[in-house]
C-alpha cells in the first residue's frame, strides 16, 4: 500500500523525477449495506473513498511509474467562451443493476481518445467509433488490484474485491486506503465489446469467458501521457476549451426531500394520515400550502426526467441528504443554459443510466435525458423531441381540453408532429401514490399546473370509448439501446399547441383523487382538504406531487412510447451552483483529465503491418454514430386531414 499525501490541483508529466499522489476520501464514513438497486443506479458508492476513473486507471498507474511529477495547475484570465462541448463523444451505455459507474466513465475516456485520434490520423471516418467492453475493463482493474494486494482482496470504491466478486465493505476494521497500482492495464483493459458484453446482473464482476485468449492477440493497447485533477469551475472549463478532451466527473449525489400536503382528500392516495402528529411536519411557507395543516416528508432522487440534477432552494424547504456518489463522463459546459429548477450554467455529462420506466424492481422513479446539442442550445425543443422525446415524462405528453378535442384527428396530427404522446393508459405502479386511476383505463392529459414547493398537479380525462392498454406496467421501455440488445440487434406541458385544443388551464377542474377525495377548484382549498364532491367519471386530478411521480401512475400507450435515440441521448446537466454547494458541504467533487495515447497498431486501418494481431473483433465492433438533425416542416406531406372530423 502506498503512502498518502494531501490532494491538490496537479498536473502529471512524464519526467525523470519523483512523484506524489492524492490521499483517499478518508473523511467520508459510508455505511455498509447489501446490494440496493437505487444505489447501484447511482454507481453503487456510499460516499466513502469511491473510485472514479482517476483512481481506477490513470492515477493508479502512476504508482508503478517513477517518471511522474506533480505541478500546480495555473488558470489564465483570458476571456472564456460561454459554452463548449467536445467532439467525438461516443454513445451512452447502461450500467443498470450494478454499481459500475466508474467503469463506464473510464471506458468513455478510452473510447473518446481512440476515436478522436483515429479521426485525426485518417484511420477512422468522423462518424466511426469502436465500442469497448466495460465488462473486460472491470475484470482487468479488479484482477490487477487483487494481484497487487495480498492476493485475496482489495478495496474498490465502497466494496471489496474478494475472489471473483465485489462485496460490501465492512468498515469496522478501520478506514480504508485506496490502492494505487496497475501499469499493466495499458495492455489488458481495452478490448472490443464482443469479447465479453456487459453483464448487468449483480455479482458478475469477474465474468468474461474467453478473455485470456482474446488478450493474446488483442491489438488495443494504450499509454497514459498525463493526468490532472481539477476541483473548481474556472479550471475545469478552461481545461475543456484548451485540451478539447473528454474528462471524468466524480461527485456525491443528494436525496431531495419534499413536503407533500396530506389532507383528508389526498390521504388514501398518498398513504398518509393528516392526524398523525409524528408523521406531520410544518408545511412550506408558500401561499399554495396556506390551507394545509399537515405535510409529510417524501424523498426522491436529485435528477429530473429532463436529465437535470437539482436541489430544492434552502429556506422553507428541507435540506437534502447525502445519498451516494457517482462518476460520469464530462463532455462540455454551458454558462447560459437554464434548467427547469432555475439553475443557470453547468456541466454537460454523459451518464450511464437508463431512460424511461425502471428496468426492474427496486427503483422508484422513471428517468429521461437529452442530447449534448440540446444542453448547448444548438437545436430547438421540437427538433430535440424527434431525437430524445422522453415519452414517459409527463411534461412530454400532449394536453387537450376535452375528450372530444383529444379524440379529434386534428389533435392527433399535432401531437404526432410534435413527437408528444397523446393516448395514455393507467399503470398505477408508483410507490408514492396508489389508487389514482384504474389500471389499464385509457386516458388523456388535460393539464399540468405548478403548485409550489417543487410540486405540481395534473388532471386527466377518461376516454370511455378507448380500448384498454393495461397489463403492461412491467414492460420497462427505456432507451433504444436496451430494446436493440434484447431483440438482437416538444412543446411544454400545458401548452395546447397550434391546434388550439390544449388544456393547460391548471384550474383543477372537478376531478377527484382516484374518485374519493376531490380536487377542489382552487389550490389553496385543495391543500387544506378541499371540498367533498361526487365522483366525476369524466376525469380526475392528482394531489400535489413531484411531477416525475406521475410517470409510474400513467404512461403512453405502447404505440406512442417513442424511445430515446441511444446514439445521441443519455446526457445530463449538472449545475455549477449545485456542484459547488455539494463540494463545500461534503467534499468529493473532482474532475480528472487524462491524456491517453494509442499506437498505430491499435487501428484496423493498419492491420497489414501487424499480421500477428487479430483485428476481427475490432472491425466487428467499429460502428457509426448519427448526429442531431434539424426538423422538416411541421406537418409532412400526406398527413391526415381533420376538416371532416371537426365538421362532424
N, C-alpha and C positions, 0 to 999 in steps of 0.2 A: 504494500500500500504506500502510495507516495505521500510526501509531506504536503501541507496546505499553506496557502498564503492568502492575503486579503485580495478580494476582487477589485479590479479597476478596469476602466476602458482600456483595452490593449490591442496592439496590432502585432501579429506574429509574422516574422520574416525569416527566410532561410539564410542564416549567417552562422558562422562557427563560434557561437557564444553560448553561455549558459542560458537557461530559460527558467521561467516560473509559471505556475498555473493557478487557477482560481480555487477558492475553498468551496465546499458544498454548502447547500442551503441548511446549515446545521441549526439555524434558529427556528425552523419550522417543526411542528410537533404533530404529524399526521396520526390518525387513529387507524389501527389495524382492523380490517374487516374482510369478510368473504366477498366474492365477486358480486358487484352491484351493477346491473346494466346501465343505470343512469350515470355512474362514474365511468364506466367503460366508454360511454358515448362522449365523454369529455376528455378521454385519454387515460382513464383509469388511475390517475395520480391523486392521492391526497397531497397536500401542499408540501410534503417533505422531500427535499433533495431530489426533485424529479429530473429525469434525464432527457433533455431535448437533443437535437442533432449535434450541438456543440459537444455535449458530453458523450453522445453515442458514437460519433465518428471522428470529427475533426479535432476537437480539443483533446480527446483521449489519445489520439495518435501522437500527440506532442510528447507524451510521457516517454515514448520509446525513441524519440528523435532529439538528440542533444544539440541540433543545429537551429534551435528556435530561440528567439529573443522577444521580450515584450517591450513595446514602445507606447508612449502616450498617444491617444487619439486627439488630433487637433481639429478644430472646427473653424472654417473660414467665415468671413462676414459678407461674401459676395451675394448679390441678390439671388433669391431662390425661386424656382418655378413653383407655381401654386398647386401643381399636381404632376404625378409621374407614375408610369407603370412599365414594368419590364416587358420585353418581347420574349416570345418562345416559351412561356409557361405551359406546361403540359396539362392534359385533362385531370380532373379530380378523380381520386379513387376513394373507396369507402372502408373505414376500419371496422364498422359495425359493432359486434358484441365485445371486441377485445380492446384493452387499454393500450393501443399501439400507435397513438398519435405521433410519438417520437419517431417511429419507423417511417410513417408517411411523410413527415416533414423532412426527414433525411433523404428519402428516395426522391422527393420533389426537387431537392437541390441537385442530386445526381442526374436526374432526367433533364432538368433545365440546362445544366452545364454541358451535358453531352449534345443536346440539341443545338444550343447556341454556337458551340464550337464547330459542330458538323456543318451547320449552315454557313458559317463564316469561311470555312475552308473549302466549300463546294462539295462536301461529301454527303450532304443531305439537302433536299429541297426545303423551302421555307415552311411548307405545311407538314413536313415529316417529323416524327419523333419516335423514340424507342420506349416501349413500356417495359419497365424493370420489375423484378419480383420483390415485393415487400416481404413476402414470406422468407425468401432466401436471405435477404438482408438481415432480417431479425435473427435468423438462425446463426448467421456469421457473427453478429455482435455478441449474442449470448454465449456462443461457444468460445469466442476469444476471451470474453470476460471470465468464464469458468476456468479456462486454461491458465490464465494469469493469476488466479487467486489460489485457493487450496485444493482445486480440482473437484470440489463438490458444490460450491455455491458462490454467488456474488450478488451485490446489490445493483438493481437496475430500477431507477425510479423509486416507487414505494413498494416494490416487490422484490423477491429474492429468487434468483435462478438456481434451482436445485435439481440436479439430474438433467431432465429434459423438459422442465416445466417452470413457469413463473408462478410463484405462490405469494400470498400476502405476507408482508414483513412483520415480524414480532419486534416491537420497539423496546420491550422490557430489558433487553440486554444492553442498552446504551444507544447513543446516537450513531447513525450510520455514516460511513465515509464513502464518497463517490470513488470509484476505481478509474484510474487513468491508464489506458492501455492501447494496444492493438494497431501497430503499424501494418500488420498482416491483413487488415481489412481491405487494403487497396487492391488485393488480388483475389479476395474471396467474397466480397459483399455484393458486387454488382453482377447480376445475371439476368437474362431475359425472363419475362414473365412466365413463359411457357415451361420453364424448368420446374417450377412449382408454384401454381397460382395460390393466391392468398386464401387461407383457411380462416373463416370467421368464427369458428367455434372456440370458446374459451378452453384453455388447456392444450391448445395445439401449437404452442410456441416453437417447439423443436421439430415439427413435422416438415420434411421436404424430401420425399423419395427421389432418388437419382441425383442428389446434389453432388456427391463426390465425383461421379462420372462426368457430370456437366462441367465441373470446375477444371477437370483435367485438360479440356480443350477450349475453355471459355476465352474469347478474345477481349472481354471487357475488363480492363484494368484502369486505374486512375491514380493520381497523386495529388497531394494537398500542398499548394504553394503558399497559402497564407490563411490566417483566421483572425477575425476581430470580434470583440464583444462590445455591444453598444447598449446604452441604457436610457438615453433621453432623445426626445423628438428631433431636435435640430441635427444631432449627429447622425441619426438614422436616416432622415430624409435626404441629407446631403450625401451620405454614402450611397443611397439608392441612385441618385442622379449621377454621381461621379463614376461608379463602377457599373451601373446598369445590370447588376446581378440580382437574381432571386436569393432571398435570405430566409432564415427561420426566425419565428417569433414565438417566445415562450412566456406564458403569463398565468397567474392564478385566475380562476373564474369565480363568479359570485352566484349566490342564490338570491333572487329578488323576492321580497316578502310584501304581498298585497294585503290590504284590509278590505274585505268584502262585506257589504251591508247585509246582515242577517235579520230578516223580518218575518212576520207571520206569512207573508206571501211567498218568500223565497226559501223558507226553512226546509221544505220537503225536497226541493231541487238541490240545494247546496249541502244537505245533510247536516244542518247546524241547528242550534237551539237558542233562540233570541233571549231566553230566560236563564241561560246558564251563565252565572256570574264569573265562573272560572274561565270559560271559553271566550266570553265577550271582552272586547277591547274598545277603547275610545276611538271613534271614527275620525278620519282626517278632517282638518279644519277647512273644508271646502264647501261651497254652497250646496252642491249636489247631495252631500251627506247630512244636510241640516235636519232632516226628519228621522234619521236613523239613530236608535239608542244603542245598538249593538253592532259591532263589526268583528269578524273573525279573521285570524291570520291564515293566509294561504300562500305557499311557496311555489315558485316557478323558476325555470332556467332563465338565464340572463341574455337570451337571444330571441329575436322576433322571427316570425315566419317570412320576413323580408330579408333575413340574413344580416341583421343589425344587432350588435351587442349593446346593452344598455344597463342602466340602473335608474330607479326612481329618484326624484330630487330629494335632497335632505330637507329636514324640517318637519312637516306634518306627516311624512311617510316613515315607515320603519326602515332602519338601516339594513342593508343586505348582509348576508353572512357568507363566509368563505366556504366554497363547495369543493374545489379541487384545483387542478392545474391542467394546462393544455398547451400543445405545441402545434403550430401551423406554419405554412409557407407564406412569407411576406412577399407580395408581388407588386405593391405600389402604395401610393398615398394620395389623398386629396385634402387640400386646405379649405375647400369650399363646399363639399358635399354636406348636405344637412339631412340627418336621419329623422325618422318619424318621431323619435323622442326628443328632438330639438338639439342634438349634438352636432356641432359644425366642425368638420375636419377630422380625419382619422386615417388609420392604416387599412389597406385593402389586402385581405389574406385569403389564401386558398385553403379551404378546410377539408376534413376527411369525414364529414357527417352526411347522412342520407337526407334526401328531400322527401316530403310527403308524409304519409302515415308511418308510424313506427314499424320497423321490420320484424318485430316480435314483442313478446310480453316484457314487462319491466319498465318500459318508457311511458311517460305520462303526457307526452306532447307530440304534435306534428312539427315539421320543420320546413324551411324554404331557404332559397339562396338566389344569387344573381350572378351575372357576368361581370367581368372586370370593366367592360365598356359602360355598363350601367352606372357603377360607382364613379367612373371617370366622367360621367355625364356626356358621353360621346354618342349615345343613342337615345331616342325618345322612349317614354314608358310604353308606347304602343309597339315599337319595334322590339323592346325587351320582352314584352308579353308573348311574342312569337317564338322566343328562344327559351326563356325561363318564366313560364306562365304561373308557376306556383299555384297550381289548380286547387290545392287543398287549403289555401289561405282564404279565410272569409273575406278579406279585403280584395280578393281577385274575383269574387262572384258578381254576376251581373244582376243589379236590383231592378225591380219593376213594381209598379204601384198597385196593381190589381191582378187577380187571376186571369181575367180576360186579356189584359195587356201582356202578361207573362206568356200566355199561350199563343199570341199572335205571331205570324210569320215575320212581321216587321221586327219585333223584339228579338226573335231567334236569329235573324240576319245580322243585326247589330252586335249581338253577343258573340256570334261566331266570328265576325270580322275583327272584334276586339280581343279574341282568344280568351274570353271570360266564360266560365261555366254558368249556364242558366238553370238547367234542371238539376235539382238536388234531391238527396234522399236522407232519411234519418238513420244515423248509426247508433246513437245513444250509447257510446262506448267511452265517454270521458270519465276519469276517476274523480273529477271535481264537481260535476253536476250531472245528475241522472233523472230520467223521467220527464225530460222537457218535451219529448216527442215520442211517437210510437215507431219502433224500429221498422224500417222498410217503407214508411209512408212517403209519397212524393211531395216535394216542397219547392217553393221559390223564395228567394231573398227579397224582402220588402225594403228594409233599410238597416243601416248601421249608424248609431249615433254615439259620440263620445259622452261619457258620464262624468268623469273626474276620478282622481286617484289612480290614473293609468288604466281605468276600466272603460268598458263600452257595453251598450245594449244592442241587441239585434232582434229584428222582427221578421217572421217568416209567414208565408201564405201556404195553406194546404191545397194541393192540386187534387181535388176529389176525383177528377176524371183521368188522372195519370196512372200509369202502371207502377207496381211495386218494384223497387230495385234493391230490396233489402237482402239480408242474409250474407252480405259480403264485407261486413266490417272487419273480418280477419284478413282480407286481401290487402296487404301493405303495398300501396302504389308509391314508389319512391322515384328516383330519377331513372332515366332510360338505361343507365349502365347496369343496374340490377336486373331490369327486365331482359336485356340482351344476354347477360350471363346465365340467367335461369333458363332461357329458351335456346341457348347456344349461339347464340350469335355474337296596356291596360289602363283603363280608366280607374279612378279611385272608387272605393265602395261608397254607395250613397249618391253616386252620380248617374243620373238616368241616361246619359249619353245623348247623342244627337237624335235618337229615336223619340225622345220626349216622353217615354213611358216609365222612366225610372222613378223609384221611390225617393229615398234619401231625405225624407222629411224628418225622420228621427223623432216623431211625436209619440211613439209608443203605442198608439192605437188602443184598441180594446181587447188585445190578446191576453193570454194568461201564461203563467209559468207552468207549462205542461198541463193546463186545464184545471188547476186548483186555485192557487193564489193568483191574483190578477196583476197585470202590468198596467198601472194607472196612467192617465194621460200626461201627468207632469212627473218629472224625475224625482222632485223633492218628495211628493206624496208617495211615490213608489218606494223610495228608500226608507221612508218611515213606516212602511207597512202597506201602503196603498189601500185601495177600496176593494171590496169583495164583489165580483160580478159573476154572472152566469158564464159558463164556458162558451167561448166564441169558437165555433167549429171551423171558421174560415182561416184562422191563424193563431199565432202565439208569439210571445216575445221572451227573450232571455232576461234573467236578472243581470245586474251589472257584474261583469266578469272580465278578466283579461281576454282580449279578442281572440287570441290563439286557442283558447279552451274550446271554442265552438267548432274547431276542425275535427274534433273527435265526437262531436254531437251530430253534426251534419256534414255531408260530403257531396261532391258532384256525382252524378250517375256515372256508371262505368265508361260510357261512350264519351264523356266530356272531361275525363281525368287526364288532361294533357300532360305528358311527362316533361320535366326539365331536361334540356339537352346536356348530357354528361360531358360533352367536349368543351362546353362554354360556361355552364353554371357551376355552382358549388362554392362561390366566393362570398365572403362576409366582410362587413365593415366594422372595424374596432376603433371607436372614437379616441382621439388623443387624450381628451379630458378623463375618460374612463380609465385608460391605461395608466395615466399618471396618478390618478387617485388610488388605484389598486396598488401601485408600486409604493406610493407614500405610506399607505396603511399597512401593507403586508410584505412588501418586497417581492422579489421573484420575477419582475418583468425583465426580459433580456432579448436582444436581437443578435443573432450570430451571422457573421458574414464570412463565408468560406470561398476561397478561390480553388476550384477543383480543375485539374488538367487531365485531358485524355490523349493518349498517344494515337498515332495514325493507325496502328494495328487494331484499335478498338472499333473501327468503322468498316462495314461490309464493302464499301466502295474500294477498299484497299486489300481485299481478301486474296487477290492473286499474289501479293507479296508475302503472304503468310499462310502457306499451304498446310502447315501443321495445326492450324486452329480451325474450329468448326463454327461457321457463320450461319448455319441453317436456322437455328432458333432465333438468332439476332435478326435475320431477314424476315422470319415469320412474325416477329413482334415489332417490326417497323411499320408504323401506322400513319394515317393522315388526320389532321385536325382542321375543322372548319373555323370560320370567323363570323361574328355577328354582322348581319346584313340589314340595311335599311329596307323598310317595307314597301310593298307595291301599293297602288291606290286602295282606298278604304274598302270598297266593295269590288270584288273581282268580277270579270265578265261571266255571265251565266248564273250569278247569284239569284236566289229565289225572289220573286216579287211578292208584295203584300197588299197590293191595291184591292184585289178581290176579297181577301180575308178581312180587311178593315171595313170594306163596304158592307160585308155581312154582319 
